[in-house]
Amino acid sequence: MTIVVVGGSATPASASCTHSSRDAGSALLYVTGTDVAVRSGPHTSCGLNYRAPNGLIMNAHCYVTGDTVKSGGISYTTWSRVSVWGGGPGGWMSDAFLENGGAPYRC
């Protein structure tokens, strides 16, 4: 498993990349996409923290509504706050690329 951490980019004022969250629980879920972006907030314009490989197990802590992301002809509007299972970097990932549609609990 390789995780590459990269520097973030500037974000338009319209998208909030600082999101409050509280854990209501968590679930272990597999990443179902290839090189999926884990971002600093639940928007495609938020800085890229790293890219998660297909099959990586993530702790999905909770979800919020964010930017719409399409995968397989389906539109997803929720994003999960995630961290690498077993300890590792975290951030926000579109539920389009998490097993079972992402975290089961709202933040």
C-alpha positions in Angstrom: 0.0 0.0 0.0 1.3 3.4 -1.0 -0.2 6.7 0.2 1.2 9.9 -1.3 0.5 13.0 0.8 0.5 16.2 -1.3 0.1 19.9 -0.6 -3.3 21.5 -0.8 -4.5 24.1 -3.3 -6.4 27.3 -2.9 -10.2 27.0 -2.5 -12.9 29.4 -3.7 -14.7 31.2 -0.9 -18.0 29.5 -1.9 -16.8 26.1 -0.7 -16.1 25.6 3.0 -13.2 23.3 3.5 -13.4 23.5 7.2 -16.2 21.4 8.4 -17.2 20.6 11.9 -17.8 16.9 12.6 -18.6 14.7 15.5 -18.4 11.0 15.5 -21.6 9.1 16.1 -19.7 5.9 15.5 -17.7 4.6 12.6 -17.6 1.8 10.0 -14.7 0.0 8.3 -15.2 0.4 4.5 -13.2 -0.4 1.4 -12.3 2.2 -1.2 -14.0 1.1 -4.4 -12.3 3.5 -6.8 -8.8 3.9 -8.1 -6.5 6.6 -6.7 -9.5 8.3 -5.0 -9.0 11.8 -3.7 -9.1 12.4 0.0 -9.6 16.1 0.5 -9.4 18.7 3.3 -13.2 19.3 3.0 -16.3 17.8 1.4 -15.9 19.7 -1.9 -14.0 18.9 -5.1 -12.3 22.4 -4.8 -10.8 21.6 -1.4 -7.1 20.8 -1.1 -6.0 17.3 -1.9 -4.5 15.5 1.1 -3.6 12.3 -0.6 -5.0 9.6 -3.0 -6.3 6.3 -1.7 -5.8 3.1 -3.7 -8.6 0.7 -4.5 -9.2 -1.8 -1.7 -7.7 0.3 1.1 -9.7 -0.1 4.3 -10.9 3.2 5.7 -12.5 4.2 9.0 -15.6 6.1 7.9 -16.5 8.3 10.8 -19.5 10.3 9.6 -20.9 12.0 6.6 -22.1 15.5 5.4 -23.6 16.9 2.2 -21.0 18.3 -0.2 -20.3 18.6 -3.9 -22.1 16.2 -6.2 -19.8 13.5 -7.6 -20.9 11.0 -10.3 -19.7 7.4 -10.5 -21.2 4.6 -12.6 -24.0 6.9 -13.8 -25.1 7.6 -10.2 -24.9 11.1 -8.5 -23.6 11.1 -4.9 -24.0 14.3 -2.7 -22.6 13.0 0.5 -19.0 12.8 1.7 -17.5 10.8 4.6 -14.9 11.9 7.1 -12.3 9.1 6.8 -9.0 8.0 8.1 -6.8 5.1 7.1 -7.7 2.0 9.2 -5.0 1.1 11.7 -3.8 4.7 11.9 -3.0 7.0 9.1 -3.9 10.2 7.4 -7.5 11.4 7.1 -9.8 13.8 5.3 -13.0 13.8 3.3 -13.9 11.3 0.5 -16.9 11.3 -1.8 -19.2 8.5 -0.9 -19.2 7.6 -4.6 -16.0 5.7 -3.9 -16.7 4.0 -0.5 -18.3 0.6 -0.1 -22.0 0.7 0.9 -22.3 4.3 0.0 -20.1 5.7 2.8 -20.4 6.3 6.6 -23.7 5.2 8.2 -23.9 8.2 10.6 -24.4 11.9 9.9 -21.8 14.3 11.4 
